[in-house]
Amino acid sequence: MKLSKKFIFIKPTKTKKMNYNISITKTQASKIKDLDFNNIPLGTSFTDHMFICEYKEGQWQNPRIEPLNLIPTHPAAMALHYGQAIFEGMKATVDANGTPMLFRADKNAARFNFSAERMGMPNVPEDLFIGGLKKLVALDKAWIPPQEGSALYLRPFMYADEAFIGMRAATSYKFIIMASPAGPFFSKRIKLWAEKKFVRAVKGGTGEAKAAGNYAAAIRPTELAKAKGYDQILWLDAVEHQYIQEVGTMNIFFKIDGKIITPSLEGAILDGITRMSVIALLRDKGYEVIERPITLTEIKEASEKGTLEEAFGTGTAVGIAYIQSIGTEEGEIHVSNESPVGLDINNTLNAIKTGKIEDKFNWMLKVEQEEV
């Protein structure tokens, strides 16, 4: 079975070189006094500022940070009609000295441009992408929650804002970075529904890109699964409805008979930053990690034999989500009541992100106060 190229090996389209002098306009009235750091629902609170930049005449122009505000948008903006919109998800934490830290920002920049290539959009140069992130995080440093498992969620995104009704690539775009403080995502073990009617992605489609439309197509089936009492969907392949792809917006790992198995990347699965980091950590801890196609039938049989030891999802927003069971049309598949490997990996990731243990993989990028 031929694998698709991972995003880190895609050669990006060259953009014109320019001096990215990022101007900063600070807010006159911070909203941070209204934030309860002990109760932070994901995606409902936003920091004081945003980074914004426009793509016109073949280059990125006027990079700046300004107070978070509404964005004027023409009704004919092409993203609203033809879906040219992509995004990334990443987090900033603080170490013991209070220094903000970014986790593997270079990989997010590479994947952002992979998504842009797939959607016919311009690349964002890495120095502009990371430079904007660092300045925004340095400016809104006070919004980073200090609690274990909490972080400042960062949302870089790009959309076509050219006013034109017609099916072609747009000629103008906006690249924006906004930030939202977030607590731990899942507080309990989750139950999955194996979906066989709706599909998330097919090879050759946009499943391996972080395109906004991928997530829009998942909303209705997810709501139906929740109505049945499940937390997320276990997505299966579009042809046989047997091969496991992702879980909700996460990659997935199974521990079967002592070995860690995760679906291989074959053109329909997002190459998660957390996924690649978890694989590296597992191998460093001595586990055998196998990337290969895996079927729902195999998971059911492993559960019946007692060799299915645990399963967990991985993603930027959720970190590690521990899976209790999988519901199917034929009945419930019990996974596990405990996740010792997943818990250990989650603790290790959090410790690296907060500087409590050595970052021997060189994943963390410090954000110095001099950035602003």
Helices and strands as residue ranges (DSSP letters): G 7-9, E 23-24, G 32-34, E 49-56, E 59-67, H 78-82, E 85-87, E 90-94, E 100-103, H 105-118, H 126-139, G 141-143, E 151-160, E 173-182, E 190-195, H 212-227, E 232-236, E 244-247, E 251-256, E 259-262, H 273-284, E 289-291, H 296-305, E 308-315, E 319-328, E 331-334, H 340-353, E 364-366, G 369-371
